[in-house]
Amino acid sequence: MDSKSNSRRSFLKQAMLLSAATALPTIITKASGRPAPSDKVNLACIGIGNQGGADVMSFANTGLANFVAFCDVDMGAPQTLEVLKKFPNVPRFQDFRKMFDKNGKSNRCSISRRSRSFTLPHCHDGSCSWEIMCMLKNQWLEHLMKLN
């Protein structure tokens, strides 16, 4: 048996080379300043106008959100146009149930509502939120209260 080929020193060199080779892609990705695709959250957004639009833009500014679906009963209304123009390739829905039936890629969900006087015909906070919890998805629920 050749002691040179099985020495501790050669084993450590090979182990260091292997660990450096496996760490290199992570180091390059971190150095570029962009998050790796695996670090992003697949996010479905319910309510993308007014406050929901501000939430979508805030999520986008982090660089950690990958939008997989948008849902709003007023899709195409003036308050949703900014979001729709910025993300033209994201699938759009008007019913959150159809959104989850057709697009199951999300692992997080954002629900934004404007005020107590504005109720979505198919998405009251409780029923929408409950159905999303039953799907075992994490959610961000925001409801701005309007005091009269």
Residue frames as a rotation matrix with the C-alpha (Angstrom) as fourth column:
MET 1
0.582 0.813 0.000 0.00
0.813 -0.582 0.000 0.00
0.000 0.000 -1.000 0.00
ASP 2
-0.300 -0.669 0.680 1.37
0.643 -0.668 -0.373 3.40
0.704 0.325 0.631 -0.96
SER 3
-0.189 0.200 -0.961 1.42
0.931 -0.276 -0.240 5.62
-0.313 -0.940 -0.134 2.12
LYS 4
-0.939 -0.222 -0.263 1.51
0.137 -0.942 0.306 8.76
-0.315 0.252 0.915 -0.01
SER 5
-0.702 0.709 0.062 -1.85
-0.036 -0.122 0.992 8.11
0.711 0.694 0.111 -1.69
ASN 6
0.228 0.835 -0.501 -3.60
0.541 0.319 0.778 7.35
0.810 -0.448 -0.379 1.61
SER 7
-0.736 -0.581 -0.348 -2.05
0.608 -0.340 -0.718 9.96
0.299 -0.740 0.603 3.86
ARG 8
0.009 0.713 -0.701 -4.03
0.869 -0.352 -0.347 12.22
-0.494 -0.607 -0.623 6.10
ARG 9
-0.466 -0.296 -0.834 -2.68
-0.012 -0.940 0.341 15.24
-0.885 0.169 0.435 4.29
SER 10
-0.991 0.118 -0.057 -3.94
-0.053 0.034 0.998 14.09
0.120 0.992 -0.028 0.87
PHE 11
-0.360 0.912 -0.195 -7.34
0.911 0.389 0.135 13.24
0.199 -0.129 -0.971 2.38
LEU 12
-0.006 0.333 -0.943 -7.64
0.600 -0.753 -0.270 16.74
-0.800 -0.568 -0.196 3.86
LYS 13
-0.793 -0.319 -0.519 -6.63
-0.201 -0.668 0.717 18.36
-0.575 0.673 0.465 0.55
GLN 14
-0.857 0.510 0.067 -9.26
0.304 0.396 0.866 16.38
0.415 0.763 -0.495 -1.33
ALA 15
-0.124 0.839 -0.529 -11.91
0.988 0.056 -0.143 17.17
-0.091 -0.541 -0.836 1.31
MET 16
-0.260 -0.031 -0.965 -11.10
0.244 -0.969 -0.035 20.90
-0.934 -0.244 0.259 1.12
LEU 17
-0.963 -0.112 -0.244 -11.26
-0.204 -0.284 0.937 20.88
-0.174 0.952 0.251 -2.69
LEU 18
-0.618 0.786 -0.025 -14.61
0.652 0.529 0.543 19.09
0.440 0.319 -0.839 -2.64
SER 19
0.023 0.651 -0.759 -16.13
0.897 -0.349 -0.272 21.43
-0.442 -0.674 -0.592 -0.05
ALA 20
-0.529 -0.265 -0.806 -14.84
-0.032 -0.943 0.331 24.49
-0.848 0.201 0.490 -1.93
ALA 21
-0.987 0.162 0.007 -16.34
0.025 0.109 0.994 23.18
0.161 0.981 -0.111 -5.17
THR 22
-0.297 0.938 -0.178 -19.76
0.891 0.339 0.303 22.66
0.344 -0.069 -0.936 -3.55
ALA 23
0.063 0.289 -0.955 -19.69
0.729 -0.667 -0.154 26.09
-0.682 -0.687 -0.252 -1.84
LEU 24
-0.834 -0.552 -0.013 -18.63
0.392 -0.609 0.689 28.02
-0.388 0.570 0.725 -4.94
PRO 25
-0.457 0.704 0.544 -22.12
0.608 -0.200 0.768 28.45
0.650 0.682 -0.336 -6.51
THR 26
0.512 0.652 -0.559 -23.47
0.850 -0.293 0.437 29.85
0.121 -0.699 -0.704 -3.22
ILE 27
-0.129 -0.657 -0.743 -20.54
0.626 -0.635 0.453 32.24
-0.769 -0.407 0.493 -2.85
ILE 28
-0.898 -0.202 0.391 -20.97
0.440 -0.447 0.779 33.51
0.018 0.872 0.490 -6.44
THR 29
-0.049 0.965 0.256 -24.74
0.723 -0.142 0.676 34.00
0.689 0.219 -0.691 -5.98
LYS 30
0.526 0.221 -0.821 -24.27
0.809 -0.428 0.404 35.89
-0.262 -0.877 -0.403 -2.72
ALA 31
-0.457 -0.793 -0.402 -21.51
0.561 -0.608 0.561 38.05
-0.690 0.030 0.723 -4.23
SER 32
-0.697 0.223 0.681 -23.78
0.607 -0.322 0.727 39.07
0.382 0.920 0.089 -7.12
GLY 33
-0.945 0.326 0.005 -26.22
-0.264 -0.757 -0.597 40.63
-0.191 -0.566 0.802 -4.64
ARG 34
-0.200 0.906 -0.372 -29.21
-0.818 0.054 0.572 38.76
0.539 0.419 0.731 -6.10
PRO 35
-0.060 0.219 0.974 -31.09
-0.783 0.594 -0.181 36.18
-0.619 -0.774 0.136 -4.06
ALA 36
-0.972 -0.233 -0.006 -30.97
-0.199 0.817 0.541 32.62
-0.121 0.527 -0.841 -5.29
PRO 37
-0.386 0.884 -0.264 -34.25
-0.522 0.026 0.852 31.33
0.760 0.467 0.452 -6.78
SER 38
-0.171 0.308 -0.936 -34.56
0.563 0.810 0.164 28.94
0.809 -0.499 -0.312 -3.85
ASP 39
-0.833 -0.175 -0.525 -34.49
0.542 -0.445 -0.713 31.91
-0.109 -0.878 0.466 -1.45
LYS 40
-0.824 0.562 0.078 -37.57
-0.491 -0.775 0.399 33.49
0.284 0.290 0.914 -3.04
VAL 41
-0.628 0.722 0.290 -41.13
0.045 0.405 -0.913 32.96
-0.777 -0.560 -0.287 -1.83
ASN 42
-0.824 0.492 0.281 -43.81
0.383 0.116 0.917 31.92
0.419 0.863 -0.284 -4.34
LEU 43
-0.789 0.458 -0.409 -46.52
0.141 -0.514 -0.846 34.44
-0.598 -0.726 0.341 -3.52
ALA 44
-0.402 0.783 0.474 -50.16
0.770 0.009 0.638 34.62
0.496 0.622 -0.607 -4.60
CYS 45
-0.978 0.029 -0.205 -51.81
0.086 -0.844 -0.530 38.00
-0.188 -0.536 0.823 -3.92
ILE 46
-0.160 0.980 0.122 -55.50
0.954 0.122 0.273 38.53
0.253 0.160 -0.954 -3.27
GLY 47
0.825 0.430 -0.366 -56.45
0.489 -0.869 0.081 42.19
-0.283 -0.245 -0.927 -3.62
ILE 48
-0.152 -0.953 0.263 -53.99
0.968 -0.090 0.236 44.15
-0.202 0.290 0.935 -5.78
GLY 49
0.087 0.229 0.970 -55.62
0.492 -0.856 0.158 47.57
0.866 0.463 -0.187 -5.90
ASN 50
0.677 0.177 0.714 -55.12
-0.366 -0.761 0.535 50.46
0.638 -0.624 -0.451 -3.47
GLN 51
0.440 -0.520 0.732 -53.55
-0.844 0.040 0.535 49.01
-0.307 -0.853 -0.422 -0.28
GLY 52
0.722 -0.140 0.678 -53.04
0.182 0.983 0.009 45.62
-0.668 0.117 0.735 -1.94
GLY 53
0.830 -0.429 0.358 -51.10
0.322 -0.155 -0.934 47.31
0.456 0.890 0.010 -4.74
ALA 54
0.466 -0.670 0.577 -48.86
-0.779 -0.620 -0.091 49.01
0.419 -0.407 -0.812 -2.20
ASP 55
0.518 -0.248 0.819 -48.31
-0.501 0.688 0.525 45.63
-0.694 -0.682 0.232 -0.53
VAL 56
0.862 -0.184 0.472 -47.40
0.458 0.681 -0.572 44.01
-0.217 0.709 0.671 -3.87
MET 57
0.675 -0.633 0.380 -44.89
-0.091 -0.582 -0.808 46.78
0.733 0.511 -0.450 -4.62
SER 58
0.426 -0.512 0.746 -43.39
-0.904 -0.209 0.372 46.42
-0.034 -0.833 -0.552 -1.13
PHE 59
0.654 -0.163 0.739 -42.99
-0.034 0.969 0.243 42.67
-0.756 -0.184 0.628 -1.61
ALA 60
0.865 -0.310 0.394 -41.44
0.459 0.173 -0.872 43.29
0.202 0.935 0.292 -5.04
ASN 61
0.646 -0.625 0.437 -38.96
-0.521 -0.780 -0.346 45.81
0.557 -0.004 -0.830 -3.63
THR 62
0.560 -0.458 0.690 -37.53
-0.583 0.373 0.721 43.19
-0.588 -0.807 -0.058 -1.29
GLY 63
-0.082 -0.565 -0.821 -36.48
-0.960 0.266 -0.087 41.08
0.267 0.781 -0.564 -4.26
LEU 64
-0.876 -0.274 0.397 -37.55
-0.421 0.837 -0.350 37.97
-0.236 -0.474 -0.848 -2.36
ALA 65
-0.021 0.952 0.306 -41.03
-0.256 0.291 -0.922 37.49
-0.966 -0.098 0.238 -3.86
ASN 66
-0.994 -0.106 -0.027 -41.82
-0.059 0.315 0.947 35.45
-0.092 0.943 -0.320 -6.93
PHE 67
-0.323 0.944 -0.074 -45.40
-0.705 -0.292 -0.646 36.35
-0.631 -0.156 0.760 -7.88
VAL 68
-0.956 -0.018 0.292 -47.30
0.132 0.864 0.486 33.34
-0.261 0.503 -0.824 -9.18
ALA 69
-0.322 0.898 0.300 -50.90
0.831 0.116 0.544 34.70
0.454 0.424 -0.784 -9.26
PHE 70
-0.986 0.166 0.029 -52.95
-0.163 -0.895 -0.415 37.85
-0.043 -0.414 0.909 -8.73
CYS 71
-0.399 0.915 -0.053 -56.60
0.858 0.393 0.331 37.90
0.323 0.087 -0.942 -7.72
ASP 72
-0.880 0.242 -0.409 -58.91
0.000 -0.860 -0.510 40.91
-0.476 -0.448 0.757 -7.55
VAL 73
-0.057 0.936 0.346 -62.64
0.745 0.271 -0.610 41.27
-0.665 0.223 -0.713 -8.23
ASP 74
0.808 0.302 -0.507 -61.93
-0.027 -0.839 -0.543 44.60
-0.589 0.452 -0.670 -9.97
MET 75
-0.092 -0.888 0.450 -59.17
0.590 0.315 0.743 43.24
-0.802 0.334 0.495 -12.20
GLY 76
-0.349 -0.128 0.928 -58.36
0.905 -0.301 0.299 45.89
0.241 0.945 0.221 -14.78
ALA 77
0.789 0.605 -0.107 -59.82
0.606 -0.738 0.296 48.75
0.100 -0.299 -0.949 -12.72
PRO 78
0.627 -0.558 0.543 -57.72
-0.169 -0.779 -0.604 51.93
0.760 0.287 -0.583 -12.48
GLN 79
0.573 -0.409 0.710 -56.40
-0.815 -0.199 0.544 51.05
-0.081 -0.891 -0.447 -9.02
THR 80
0.643 -0.335 0.689 -54.99
0.075 0.922 0.379 47.71
-0.762 -0.191 0.618 -10.27
LEU 81
0.985 -0.159 0.065 -53.34
0.058 -0.047 -0.997 48.95
0.162 0.986 -0.037 -13.46
GLU 82
0.422 -0.886 0.191 -49.99
-0.894 -0.442 -0.073 49.88
0.149 -0.140 -0.979 -11.90
VAL 83
-0.016 -0.389 0.921 -49.47
-0.559 0.767 0.314 46.34
-0.829 -0.510 -0.230 -10.60
LEU 84
0.676 0.362 0.642 -50.72
0.251 0.706 -0.662 44.73
-0.693 0.609 0.386 -13.82
LYS 85
0.917 -0.382 -0.115 -48.35
-0.286 -0.429 -0.857 46.84
0.278 0.818 -0.503 -15.94
LYS 86
0.158 -0.917 0.367 -45.36
-0.985 -0.121 0.122 46.05
-0.068 -0.381 -0.922 -13.74
PHE 87
-0.631 -0.310 0.711 -46.06
-0.369 0.926 0.076 42.30
-0.682 -0.214 -0.699 -13.74
PRO 88
-0.080 0.681 -0.728 -47.71
-0.989 -0.147 -0.029 41.51
-0.127 0.717 0.685 -17.11
ASN 89
-0.373 -0.153 -0.915 -46.87
-0.543 0.836 0.082 37.79
0.753 0.527 -0.395 -17.13
VAL 90
-0.955 0.083 0.286 -48.41
-0.220 0.453 -0.864 36.88
-0.201 -0.888 -0.414 -13.77
PRO 91
-0.625 0.778 -0.062 -51.68
0.520 0.474 0.710 34.91
0.582 0.412 -0.701 -14.16
ARG 92
-0.869 0.382 0.314 -54.79
-0.481 -0.800 -0.359 36.89
0.114 -0.463 0.879 -13.15
PHE 93
-0.600 0.709 -0.370 -57.98
0.652 0.702 0.288 35.73
0.464 -0.068 -0.883 -11.52
GLN 94
-0.405 0.544 0.735 -61.17
-0.498 -0.805 0.321 37.26
0.767 -0.236 0.597 -10.13
ASP 95
0.770 0.615 0.171 -62.03
-0.505 0.423 0.752 34.40
0.390 -0.666 0.636 -7.76
PHE 96
-0.052 -0.883 0.466 -59.45
-0.998 0.058 -0.001 33.18
-0.026 -0.466 -0.885 -5.25
ARG 97
0.319 0.214 0.923 -60.86
-0.352 0.931 -0.094 29.63
-0.880 -0.295 0.373 -5.34
LYS 98
0.989 0.020 0.145 -60.26
0.129 0.352 -0.927 29.37
-0.070 0.936 0.345 -9.09
MET 99
0.495 -0.867 0.056 -56.81
-0.775 -0.470 -0.423 30.88
0.393 0.166 -0.904 -8.57
PHE 100
-0.171 -0.591 0.788 -55.80
-0.869 0.467 0.162 28.08
-0.464 -0.658 -0.594 -6.19
ASP 101
0.605 0.429 0.670 -57.49
-0.071 0.868 -0.492 25.40
-0.793 0.251 0.556 -8.30
LYS 102
0.976 -0.156 0.149 -55.61
0.163 0.085 -0.983 26.39
0.141 0.984 0.108 -11.44
ASN 103
0.268 -0.915 0.302 -52.38
-0.247 -0.368 -0.896 27.64
0.931 0.166 -0.325 -9.91
GLY 104
0.965 0.148 -0.215 -51.08
0.139 0.408 0.902 25.62
0.221 -0.901 0.373 -7.00
LYS 105
0.232 -0.972 0.044 -47.50
0.527 0.087 -0.846 26.94
0.818 0.220 0.532 -7.17
SER 106
0.115 -0.199 0.973 -47.77
-0.498 -0.859 -0.117 29.35
0.860 -0.471 -0.198 -4.27
ASN 107
-0.190 -0.162 -0.968 -46.55
0.709 0.659 -0.249 28.55
0.679 -0.734 -0.011 -0.80
ARG 108
-0.741 0.052 -0.669 -47.56
0.491 -0.638 -0.593 31.94
-0.458 -0.768 0.448 0.66
CYS 109
-0.083 0.769 0.634 -50.58
0.870 -0.255 0.423 34.18
0.487 0.586 -0.648 0.17
SER 110
-0.955 -0.146 -0.257 -51.15
0.246 -0.875 -0.418 37.90
-0.164 -0.462 0.871 0.72
ILE 111
-0.045 0.980 0.194 -54.70
0.944 -0.021 0.328 39.13
0.326 0.198 -0.924 1.39
SER 112
-0.919 -0.258 -0.298 -55.28
0.339 -0.903 -0.264 42.89
-0.201 -0.343 0.917 1.40
ARG 113
0.047 0.970 0.240 -58.59
0.962 -0.109 0.250 44.68
0.269 0.219 -0.938 1.89
ARG 114
-0.479 -0.252 0.841 -59.26
0.293 -0.949 -0.117 48.38
0.827 0.191 0.529 1.87
SER 115
-0.779 0.253 0.573 -61.98
-0.595 -0.587 -0.549 49.03
0.198 -0.769 0.608 4.42
ARG 116
-0.772 0.547 0.325 -64.92
0.129 0.635 -0.762 47.57
-0.623 -0.546 -0.561 6.27
SER 117
0.118 0.887 -0.445 -67.33
-0.414 -0.364 -0.834 49.20
-0.903 0.283 0.324 3.81
PHE 118
0.087 -0.172 -0.981 -65.68
-0.989 0.105 -0.106 47.48
0.122 0.979 -0.161 0.82
THR 119
0.019 -0.034 0.999 -66.55
-0.449 0.893 0.038 43.78
-0.893 -0.450 0.002 0.88
LEU 120
-0.742 -0.310 -0.594 -65.51
-0.670 0.321 0.670 41.46
-0.017 0.895 -0.446 -1.87
PRO 121
0.250 0.958 -0.142 -68.46
-0.952 0.270 0.146 39.38
0.179 0.099 0.979 -3.05
HIS 122
0.707 0.013 -0.707 -66.49
-0.121 0.987 -0.102 36.13
0.697 0.158 0.699 -2.90
CYS 123
-0.089 -0.893 -0.442 -63.82
0.563 0.321 -0.761 36.88
0.821 -0.316 0.474 -0.33
HIS 124
0.811 0.244 0.531 -64.79
-0.323 -0.571 0.755 38.00
0.488 -0.784 -0.385 3.11
ASP 125
-0.034 -0.940 0.340 -61.74
-0.913 -0.109 -0.393 37.99
0.406 -0.323 -0.855 5.34
GLY 126
-0.017 0.046 0.999 -62.93
-0.795 0.606 -0.041 35.05
-0.607 -0.794 0.027 7.39
SER 127
0.814 0.407 0.414 -63.96
-0.124 0.818 -0.562 32.67
-0.567 0.406 0.716 4.61
CYS 128
0.782 -0.584 -0.218 -61.02
-0.304 -0.053 -0.951 33.48
0.544 0.810 -0.219 2.36
SER 129
-0.073 -0.846 0.528 -58.55
-0.945 -0.111 -0.309 33.28
0.320 -0.521 -0.791 5.18
TRP 130
0.221 0.240 0.945 -60.07
-0.669 0.742 -0.032 30.05
-0.709 -0.626 0.325 6.50
GLU 131
0.981 0.179 0.074 -59.91
-0.065 0.667 -0.742 28.32
-0.182 0.723 0.666 3.12
ILE 132
0.464 -0.881 -0.092 -56.27
-0.489 -0.169 -0.856 29.32
0.738 0.442 -0.509 2.69
MET 133
-0.159 -0.492 0.856 -55.44
-0.981 0.175 -0.081 28.00
-0.110 -0.853 -0.510 6.16
CYS 134
0.589 0.445 0.675 -57.15
-0.390 0.888 -0.245 24.71
-0.708 -0.119 0.696 5.28
MET 135
0.931 -0.328 -0.162 -54.83
-0.053 0.317 -0.947 24.48
0.362 0.890 0.278 2.26
LEU 136
0.659 -0.686 -0.309 -51.94
0.625 0.271 0.732 24.73
-0.418 -0.676 0.607 4.77
LYS 137
0.112 -0.594 0.797 -50.55
0.728 -0.497 -0.473 27.87
0.677 0.632 0.377 3.15
ASN 138
-0.416 -0.303 -0.857 -48.96
0.803 -0.566 -0.190 30.70
-0.427 -0.767 0.479 5.12
GLN 139
0.235 0.573 0.785 -50.73
0.837 -0.530 0.137 34.01
0.495 0.625 -0.604 4.71
TRP 140
-0.905 -0.335 -0.262 -50.32
0.409 -0.853 -0.324 37.72
-0.115 -0.400 0.909 5.24
LEU 141
0.020 0.984 0.175 -53.73
0.941 -0.077 0.330 39.17
0.338 0.158 -0.928 6.08
GLU 142
-0.907 -0.289 -0.308 -54.18
0.371 -0.894 -0.253 42.92
-0.202 -0.344 0.917 6.14
HIS 143
0.019 0.957 0.291 -57.49
0.904 -0.141 0.405 44.67
0.428 0.255 -0.867 6.67
LEU 144
-0.927 -0.304 0.220 -57.57
0.212 -0.908 -0.360 48.44
0.309 -0.287 0.906 7.06
MET 145
-0.214 0.877 -0.430 -60.41
0.962 0.112 -0.249 49.58
-0.170 -0.466 -0.868 9.28
LYS 146
-0.632 0.146 0.761 -62.46
0.234 -0.900 0.367 52.63
0.739 0.410 0.535 8.45
LEU 147
-0.629 0.421 -0.653 -63.98
0.696 -0.070 -0.715 54.45
-0.347 -0.904 -0.249 11.38
ASN 148
-0.258 0.648 0.716 -67.24
0.611 -0.465 0.641 56.23
0.748 0.603 -0.276 10.64
